[in-house]
Amino acid sequence: MKVQFSSLSYLQNWKTRFVYFILIPMINLCLLVLINAQYTNTFNWSVAIATTTLSGGSLAMSSISQLFVMDRTLKIDRELVVNRPFSVRYWGDKVLTSALAGLVLIITNLIILGLLQAPINLLFRSIAMAPLIIISGIIVGFLAAIAAWKMNNPYFYMNLIGALTTIVAGTLVLVEKYPQWLRIVSYFFPFSQTIRYVVTGHGLIYWDLIVDMIWLICGVICYRVQIKKILKAPEQIF
């Protein structure tokens, strides 16, 4: 676990921790709240809490991707493929590290919002949904990292999905208010119903769980395919 934490760039010193855990989430929060206020003429706490919740999932998503890319850079992934590709210890440490990072971000920023008199019901719903949004982020990040395993840009899919996350999650406007085509696209990502529950107290949580399972199955299949390709090309291992 200590090695995993030391591999994350944003944990290198207190300045990077402050930027990633507080400054960036607060900037994103303020941006979306101000955009919402421009059209509603009111300060919407639900947008602030939803953005904070999603930020935790996004950090977990980028963290597991970053950890795997680091192993790829150090050639540790080749040793993994040959010896123990399904090591519970290997993947367990990465999942736990990513989950803790996302959880700390959510709790830290909810405390700040709580001190600013955010509605207690929104805070509690965010805490309740934190495990699910973090799990969703880890699963999506895993598939994104594995899909780009052999690409020159290991963050290609991660960057693409990261750019879409705020939209498909419906943090600014619930996806039910989207045009039909965009609403359908959003339902293929495991975020929208979790965020809907945080905002309204109602949401088809089971749908996000189903989508999580689909993404996980796709990730495992992609992982097995990538392993087979690497093992068939010995020069890629050594």
N, C-alpha and C positions, 0 to 999 in steps of 0.2 A: 504493500500500500504506500509506503514512504517513497518508493521509487516512482510509483504512478503519480503521486502528487508533485514530486520534483520535476516530472516530465512536462507538466502543464505550464506553458509560458506565463500565464496570468497569475501564477502563484509564486513567482520568483522573488518578489519583494512587496513591501506594503503599498507602494505606489501603484503597481499593476493590479494588486488586489482591490484597491480602492476604485480604480478605473473600471474594472470588469464587474465588480460586485455592487457598486453603488453609482458611480458617475454615469456609465453607459446606460444602465437600466433607467435611471432617473431622467436622462436626456430623452430616451425613447418615450418614456411615460409622459413627460411634459409636451413633447411634440404631438403625440396623439390626442392628449387632452385638449391642447390648444386648437388643433384641427377640429375636434368635435365641438368645442365651445364656439368656434367661428360660425357654425351652422345652427347650433341650438341656443346660443346666448346664455348657456349655463355651464357650471363646472360639474362634470360628470364623474363621480367617484368610481362608478363601475368600469369606466374605460381605464382609469388608473390602476385599479386592482387587477383587471383582466390582463393588462400589459405586464404587470409585475409577475403574475402567475406564468404567463407565456415565456417571459424572460428566463425563468428557471428551467423550463423545458428546453429552451433554445440553448442555454449554456450546457446542459447535460448532453444535448445533441452534438454540439461542437466539440465538447470535451472527449467523448469516446472516439470521435473521428480523429481528433488531434493525437490522442494516445496511440491509436493504431498506426497513423502516418509516421509518428516518431519511431515506432518499432520497424516500420518499413524502411525508413532512412538508415537505421542502425543494422539492418539485415536480420533483425530478430525474428521477423515474420517467416523467413526461410527455415530457420531452426524449428519454429512452431509447426510449419507444414510437415516437416519430415518426422518430427518426434511425437508431438501431442497436439494435433490441430483442434481437438475438442476439449482442451484442458479447462476444467472448471475453475482451477486456481487462476489461470491466465485471464480468462474472460471475466471471472467473478471480481477480480481486483479492479478491472477497468470499469465494469458496471457500477460497482460500489463507489469508486472515486468520482465518477461522473454524477451519480445520484446525490452524493454528499455536496458536491459543488453547486448543483442546481437547487438543492434544499436550503443551503446556507444563503444563497442569493434571495430566494423567495422570503425566507424568514427575516433576513436583515432589512429588506425593503418594506415588508409589511409592518415591521416595528416602527420604521420611520413614518409610514403613512398612518399608523395607529396614533402616533404622537401628534400628527397633524389633524386628528379627529376624523379619520375615515370611519364609515359606518361599520359597527362591530359585526353585523351579519355578513357583509361582504368579506371581511377579514377571515371569519371562520370558514366560509365557503371556499376561499382561496387555500387555506391550510388543508381543508379536507380533500381538495382536488390536486394538491401539490404532488402526492405520490403518483397519481395517474398521469399528469402532464409530464413528469420527469421520466416515467417509464416510456411514454410515447416518444419523447425526445431521444432517449437512448436507442430505442428500436429503429427509429428513422435514421439516426446518425450511424448506427451500425450498418444498415443497408447501403447508405450513401458512401461510407468508407470502403466497404467491400466491393461495391460495384466499380469504384474507381481504383481498385487495387493495382492494376497493371497500366494505368494511364499515366501519362507524363504529368498531368495535373491531378494530384491525389485528392484535391478539394473541389473538383469540378462539380460533382453532384451535391456536395455539401453546400457550396456557395449558391447553387441554383435553388435548392430547397430552402435554404436560409432566407433568401430574398423573397420567397413566396409565403413564408410562415405567417407573418402578421396578417396577410390578406386572407389566406385560407382558414385561419383560426377565428376570424371575425371579432378581433379585439376592439376595433373602432366602430364597426356596424355588424350586428349579428348576421350570420350567413343567411338566415331566413329572409332577410331583406335584399339579398343579392339578386341579380338577374339569374334566370334559371340555369344557364350554362355555367356560370361561376359557382353557383350553389352546388351543382353536381360535382364540379372539380374539387370543391372544398370537402365534400363528403368522402373523398378518397384519401384524405389526410386525417390522422387521429387527434385533432385538436378542437374542432369546432364545437362539439357537444360538451366537452369539458369546460370550455370558456363560456358557453351558453349557461351552464349550470352555475358557474361562478357569478355571472351577471344577474341572472333571473331566479336562480334557485330551482330551475327546471331544465332538464336536458336529457337526451337519450344517451346516457353514459354507456349503456351496453353497446351502442353503435361504435363508439370510439374504441371500446375493448375488442370488438370484432375486427375493426380496421387494424388495430395493433397486432392482432394475431395474424392477419393477412400479411402485413409488412414483415413480421418476424419470420413467417414461413418463407417468404420471398428472400429474406436475408440469409436464412440457412441454406436454401437451395443455391443461391448465388455464391455463398461461401464454399459449398461443396464443389460447384462447377469450377471456381477459381483455383481451388486446391488441385483438382484433377489436371487443369491446364498447366499449372506450375510443375507438378510431378512428371508430366510428360515432356517437359523441357528442362533437363538437368542443368543446363547452363544458367537457368534463371535461379537456381538454388545456390550454386556455389560461385 
